[in-house]
Amino acid sequence: MNIVKTTDSDFEALYRRITGRGRVFDEELWKVVKGIVEDVARRGDEALFDYTRRFDGHILTAQTVAVSEGELEEAAARVEGPDLAILQQAAQRIEAFHRHQIAESWTVSEKPGSILGQRIIPLERVGIYAPGGSASYPSTVLMAAIPARLAGVEELFLVNPSRDGKISPLIAAAAKLCGIRRIFKIGGAQAVAALAYGTEAIPRVDKIVGPGNAYVAAAKKMVFGQVSIDMIAGPSEILVIADSSAQPSLVAADLLSQAEHDEMASAVLLTPDDVLARAVSAELERQLENLPRRAIAQRSLEAFGAILVTENLDEAVAVANRFAPEHLELMVKDPWNLLEGIRHAGAVFLGSYTPEAVGDYIAGPNHVLPTGGTARFSSALGVYDFVKRISVLSLSREVLEEYGPQAARFAHLEGLDAHGKSISLRLAGKNP
């Protein structure tokens, strides 16, 4: 990667290229997804199975679209004991972390005759999208299902584009650990549409969560409002702030851990140390040589990677807040001190022994994170994403007499006379 100073004339153009990647859906892609979503909404199972045959290459029917109990047990049994133990440990740690996010309903009586409060109600049905294709991601199942269960969601449905109509053993094992029993062998924009609108075989849900490719992201954006969604997940990204105390080999390894995701991924280093910048650049070239996904990582670094030299660590923090990255590593001598200035990031990893990769799997915090700068206003997936809040109000006549005249006047100021009358009639003790 080229080394660029934040004071260089081309810094702003580089910043815009990195932060602008994947933000706008290709017009042709949007047109294709729109057609798929509308077709599934109109024709239901017939359209869903047509697209599954066309895109995934296998035939499904209303009788075979769901993973049977036997299929689930058989697939899960193929996971070896040590690997299952890792999934179990990850599930336990994820649950322990997310238990701290559980919110309780509450009421308060500010004075006699006045009760105000809020009820925390879990969503009834949630659909989880677990990516398929060339790899399986059981971690996504754990990260989505565990907080949903803790929130009290009654029904969880999992969609996972299967290979040759068979569920991945790792996905099956993760689903069993989370108590998911209804799994469907579908994926892509057609799966999102099926969950949003419901078909003869696929239940309609209240919310869809989980990452996917550009077609899945576009479909989620399109059905938002019909159902709730977690976020529009864009390409993965990492930003590392490092000083002279950081080991170049570790910085380079962490940058590559995201660059290998796909060609649209972004990996950025911010450092005030010129020597470290050059050493990391050399390390990236060295480590790329033996990386199995070298071609993908190299194209990612060339297109959306950067080593940015700042004036000092304070400027590095300011630039990091502009990026608002999905993953932010603080590989500096005193990371806790630097954390005070961080306002925008999906997750922050402090110190040289906290690589982003451990957060992907087993640390406990959720790895479904805001991307593309959306950490400015959104957060990691959590228990709070699977509940809704209902306000509760109860006033006595005496309290209404105290606040009612002001409320009626407020209604008059807004030109809503019926609002005001609904209050004044009660204060006058008359029937409408």
C-alpha positions in Angstrom: 0.0 0.0 0.0 1.1 3.6 -0.6 2.0 5.6 2.4 0.1 8.9 2.4 0.4 11.8 4.9 -2.9 13.3 6.0 -1.5 16.7 5.0 -1.0 15.5 1.4 -3.2 17.0 -1.3 -4.5 13.5 -2.3 -5.6 12.5 1.2 -9.2 13.7 0.8 -9.7 11.9 -2.5 -8.3 8.7 -0.9 -10.6 9.1 2.1 -13.7 9.5 -0.2 -12.7 6.5 -2.3 -12.4 4.3 0.8 -15.5 5.5 2.6 -17.6 5.6 -0.6 -17.1 2.0 -1.6 -20.2 -0.1 -1.7 -22.4 2.8 -0.5 -24.5 3.1 -3.6 -26.1 0.0 -5.1 -25.4 -0.5 -8.8 -28.5 0.5 -10.8 -28.6 -2.8 -12.6 -28.3 -4.8 -9.4 -31.1 -2.7 -7.8 -33.3 -3.4 -10.8 -32.6 -7.2 -10.6 -33.3 -7.3 -6.8 -36.5 -5.3 -7.2 -37.8 -7.8 -9.7 -37.0 -10.7 -7.5 -38.5 -9.1 -4.4 -41.7 -8.1 -6.2 -42.0 -11.5 -7.9 -41.7 -13.4 -4.6 -44.2 -11.1 -2.9 -46.6 -11.8 -5.8 -46.1 -15.5 -6.6 -44.8 -16.8 -3.2 -43.3 -20.3 -3.2 -43.5 -20.7 -7.0 -41.1 -17.7 -7.5 -39.0 -18.6 -4.5 -38.3 -22.1 -5.8 -37.7 -20.8 -9.4 -35.0 -18.5 -8.2 -33.5 -21.2 -6.0 -33.2 -23.5 -9.0 -31.7 -20.7 -11.1 -29.2 -19.2 -8.7 -28.4 -22.1 -6.3 -28.7 -24.9 -8.7 -31.0 -27.3 -6.8 -34.7 -28.0 -6.8 -36.9 -27.4 -3.8 -40.5 -27.9 -3.1 -42.8 -27.0 -0.2 -42.0 -30.4 1.2 -38.2 -30.2 1.0 -37.5 -26.5 1.5 -37.3 -26.9 5.3 -34.5 -28.9 7.0 -36.1 -31.9 8.5 -35.3 -33.0 12.1 -33.4 -36.0 10.7 -31.4 -33.9 8.4 -30.5 -31.5 11.2 -29.4 -34.2 13.6 -27.4 -36.0 10.9 -25.6 -32.9 9.8 -24.8 -31.7 13.4 -23.5 -35.2 14.3 -20.8 -34.7 11.6 -19.1 -32.0 13.6 -16.2 -33.4 15.5 -16.1 -33.2 19.3 -13.3 -30.6 19.7 -15.0 -28.3 17.1 -18.3 -28.7 18.8 -16.7 -27.8 22.1 -15.4 -24.5 20.6 -18.9 -23.7 19.3 -20.3 -24.4 22.8 -17.6 -22.2 24.5 -18.3 -19.4 22.0 -22.0 -19.6 22.7 -21.5 -19.5 26.4 -19.3 -16.4 26.2 -21.7 -14.6 23.8 -24.6 -15.3 26.1 -22.7 -14.1 29.2 -21.8 -10.8 27.5 -25.3 -10.2 26.1 -27.1 -10.9 29.4 -25.9 -7.5 30.5 -28.0 -5.9 27.8 -31.3 -7.2 29.0 -33.7 -4.4 29.8 -36.7 -4.5 32.2 -40.1 -2.9 32.0 -40.5 0.0 34.4 -43.0 2.3 35.9 -42.6 5.5 38.0 -45.2 7.4 40.1 -44.0 11.0 40.1 -47.0 12.0 42.3 -50.2 10.4 43.6 -52.5 9.6 40.7 -49.8 9.6 38.0 -48.2 6.4 36.7 -45.9 6.5 33.7 -43.8 3.7 32.4 -42.5 1.5 29.6 -43.1 -2.1 28.7 -40.3 -4.0 27.1 -41.9 -6.5 24.7 -39.9 -9.1 22.7 -40.5 -9.4 19.0 -42.5 -12.5 18.1 -40.8 -13.7 14.9 -37.3 -13.1 13.7 -35.6 -14.4 10.6 -31.8 -14.9 10.6 -29.9 -14.9 7.4 -26.7 -17.0 7.5 -24.5 -16.6 4.4 -23.7 -19.7 2.5 -21.9 -20.3 -0.8 -18.2 -21.2 -0.6 -18.0 -21.1 3.2 -20.2 -21.6 6.3 -20.5 -19.0 9.1 -21.8 -20.6 12.3 -20.6 -17.6 14.2 -23.2 -15.5 12.5 -25.9 -17.9 13.7 -24.6 -17.6 17.3 -24.3 -13.8 17.2 -27.8 -13.3 15.9 -29.8 -16.1 17.7 -28.3 -15.8 21.2 -29.3 -12.2 21.9 -32.7 -12.8 20.2 -33.3 -15.7 22.6 -32.2 -13.6 25.6 -34.7 -10.9 24.5 -37.5 -13.5 24.6 -38.2 -13.9 20.9 -40.6 -16.8 20.6 -39.9 -18.0 17.0 -36.5 -18.0 15.3 -36.2 -18.9 11.6 -32.9 -19.5 9.9 -32.4 -19.2 6.1 -29.1 -20.5 4.7 -28.4 -21.1 1.0 -27.4 -24.7 1.0 -25.0 -26.5 -1.2 -26.7 -29.3 -3.2 -29.8 -28.9 -1.0 -27.9 -30.0 2.2 -27.3 -28.0 5.3 -23.7 -27.4 6.5 -22.8 -29.4 9.6 -21.4 -26.4 11.3 -24.6 -24.3 10.7 -26.6 -27.3 11.9 -24.6 -27.6 15.1 -24.8 -23.8 15.8 -28.6 -23.8 15.2 -29.1 -26.7 17.6 -27.0 -24.9 20.3 -29.4 -21.9 19.9 -32.6 -23.9 19.9 -33.4 -23.1 16.2 -35.5 -25.9 14.8 -37.0 -24.2 11.6 -34.3 -23.9 9.0 -34.9 -23.2 5.3 -32.5 -24.1 2.5 -32.9 -20.7 0.7 -30.7 -17.7 0.3 -30.2 -14.5 -1.7 -32.7 -11.7 -2.3 -35.5 -14.3 -2.7 -35.0 -15.5 0.9 -35.2 -12.0 2.2 -38.4 -11.4 0.3 -39.9 -14.6 1.5 -39.2 -13.7 5.1 -40.6 -10.2 4.6 -43.8 -11.1 2.8 -44.3 -14.7 3.8 -45.0 -17.5 1.3 -46.9 -20.8 1.6 -43.9 -22.5 3.1 -42.0 -19.6 4.7 -43.4 -17.7 7.7 -43.6 -13.9 7.6 -41.3 -12.4 10.3 -41.1 -9.1 12.2 -37.4 -8.6 11.7 -34.6 -9.9 9.5 -31.0 -9.9 10.7 -27.7 -11.1 9.5 -25.2 -10.2 6.7 -25.2 -11.3 3.1 -23.9 -10.3 -0.3 -24.9 -7.1 -2.2 -28.1 -8.8 -3.4 -29.1 -9.6 0.1 -28.2 -6.1 1.4 -30.2 -4.5 -1.4 -33.2 -6.7 -0.7 -33.1 -5.9 3.0 -33.0 -2.2 2.2 -36.0 -2.7 -0.2 -38.2 -4.5 2.3 -37.4 -2.2 5.2 -40.7 -0.8 6.4 -42.5 -4.0 5.5 -40.3 -5.6 8.3 -37.6 -4.3 10.5 -34.0 -5.0 9.7 -30.8 -4.9 11.7 -28.7 -2.8 9.3 -27.5 -2.6 5.7 -24.2 -4.6 6.0 -21.5 -3.3 3.6 -18.0 -4.6 2.9 -15.9 -5.5 6.0 -13.4 -2.9 7.3 -10.6 -2.4 9.9 -8.8 0.7 11.0 -5.7 0.4 13.2 -4.2 3.2 15.2 -0.6 2.3 16.1 2.4 4.0 17.5 6.1 3.1 17.8 5.3 0.4 20.5 3.4 -1.7 17.9 4.9 -4.7 16.2 4.8 -4.3 12.4 4.1 -8.0 11.9 1.0 -7.9 14.1 -0.3 -4.7 12.5 0.1 -6.2 9.0 -1.5 -9.5 10.1 -4.6 -7.6 11.4 -4.9 -5.5 8.3 -4.8 -8.7 6.2 -7.4 -10.4 8.4 -10.0 -8.0 6.9 -8.5 -7.6 3.4 -8.9 -11.3 2.8 -12.7 -11.1 3.2 -13.4 -9.7 -0.3 -12.1 -7.2 -2.8 -14.3 -4.5 -1.5 -13.0 -4.8 2.1 -11.0 -1.9 3.5 -7.9 -2.0 5.8 -6.4 1.3 7.0 -3.5 2.1 9.3 -3.2 5.5 11.1 0.2 6.2 12.7 2.4 9.2 13.5 5.5 7.0 13.1 7.1 7.1 9.6 9.4 4.2 10.5 6.4 2.0 11.6 4.5 2.9 8.4 7.3 1.7 6.2 7.8 -1.5 8.3 4.1 -2.4 8.1 4.1 -1.8 4.3 7.1 -4.2 4.0 5.4 -6.7 6.3 2.2 -6.7 4.2 4.2 -7.6 1.1 6.0 -10.4 3.0 2.8 -11.9 4.6 0.8 -11.7 1.4 3.2 -14.1 -0.3 1.9 -17.1 1.8 -1.7 -16.1 2.2 -4.1 -18.6 0.6 -6.5 -15.7 -0.3 -3.7 -13.6 -1.6 -5.3 -12.4 -4.8 -8.4 -11.2 -2.9 -6.4 -9.5 -0.2 -4.0 -7.8 -2.6 -6.8 -6.3 -4.7 -8.5 -5.1 -1.5 -5.4 -3.4 -0.3 -4.7 -1.8 -3.7 -8.2 -0.5 -4.1 -9.3 0.4 -0.5 -6.2 0.0 1.7 -4.1 2.9 3.1 -1.3 3.7 5.4 -1.9 7.2 6.6 0.8 9.1 8.5 -0.7 11.7 11.0 0.9 14.5 12.9 0.3 12.8 16.2 -2.1 10.4 18.0 -4.7 13.1 18.6 -5.0 13.6 14.8 -5.1 9.8 14.3 -8.1 9.7 16.7 -9.8 12.6 14.8 -9.3 10.9 11.5 -10.5 7.6 12.9 -13.7 9.3 14.0 -14.2 10.5 10.5 -13.9 7.0 9.1 -16.3 5.6 11.9 -14.9 2.1 11.2 -16.6 -1.2 11.8 -13.5 -2.5 13.6 -11.0 -0.2 15.3 -7.8 -1.5 16.9 -5.7 0.7 19.3 -2.2 -0.8 19.1 -0.6 2.0 21.2 1.3 2.2 24.5 -1.7 3.5 26.4 -4.9 2.4 24.6 -7.2 3.2 27.4 -6.2 6.8 27.4 -6.8 6.9 23.6 -10.2 5.3 24.0 -11.6 8.4 25.7 -11.5 10.3 22.3 -13.2 7.6 20.3 -16.8 8.5 19.4 -17.5 6.5 16.3 -16.7 2.8 15.9 -18.6 -0.5 15.8 -16.2 -2.2 18.2 -12.8 -1.2 19.7 -10.0 -3.6 20.4 -7.4 -2.4 22.9 -3.8 -3.4 22.9 -1.6 -5.8 21.0 -3.2 -8.9 22.4 -6.7 -8.1 21.3 -6.8 -8.8 17.6 -10.1 -8.2 15.8 -10.3 -11.8 14.8 -10.9 -13.0 18.4 -13.9 -10.7 18.5 -15.3 -12.4 15.4 -15.7 -15.7 17.2 -15.2 -16.2 20.9 -14.6 -13.0 22.9 -18.3 -12.4 23.6 -19.4 -9.0 22.1 -21.4 -9.2 18.9 -19.6 -9.2 15.5 -22.6 -8.0 13.6 -21.4 -4.4 13.4 -22.2 -1.2 11.5 -20.1 -0.6 8.4 -19.5 2.2 5.8 -19.3 5.0 8.4 -22.7 4.1 9.9 -21.1 3.7 13.3 -21.7 7.4 13.5 -25.3 6.6 14.4 -25.7 2.9 14.9 -24.4 0.1 17.1 -23.5 -3.6 17.3 -26.4 -6.1 17.2 -27.6 -6.8 20.6 -30.5 -7.9 22.8 -32.1 -4.4 22.5 -32.5 -5.0 18.7 -35.1 -7.8 19.4 -37.5 -5.9 21.6 -39.9 -3.1 21.2 -40.9 -0.5 23.8 -44.5 0.4 24.6 -45.2 3.6 26.7 -47.6 3.3 29.5 -49.7 6.2 31.0 -52.3 6.3 33.8 -53.6 9.7 35.2 -56.1 10.4 37.8 -58.7 13.3 37.4 -56.6 15.4 39.8 -53.5 15.0 37.7 -55.4 15.7 34.5 -56.7 18.9 36.1 -53.1 20.0 36.7 -51.7 19.2 33.3 -54.8 19.2 31.1 -55.2 23.0 30.5 -51.6 23.2 29.2 -52.1 20.2 27.0 -55.4 21.6 25.6 -53.7 25.0 24.9 -50.8 23.2 23.2 -53.4 21.4 21.0 -55.0 24.8 20.1 -51.5 26.2 19.2 -51.1 23.3 16.7 -54.6 23.8 15.3 -55.9 20.5 16.5 -59.2 21.5 18.2 -60.5 17.9 18.6 -57.4 17.1 20.6 -58.1 20.0 23.0 -61.8 19.2 23.3 -61.0 15.6 24.3 -59.2 17.1 27.3 -61.6 20.0 28.1 -64.7 17.7 28.2 -63.1 15.6 30.9 -62.2 18.7 32.9 -65.7 20.0 32.6 -67.2 16.7 33.6 -69.3 16.5 30.5 -70.0 13.7 28.1 -69.3 14.4 24.4 
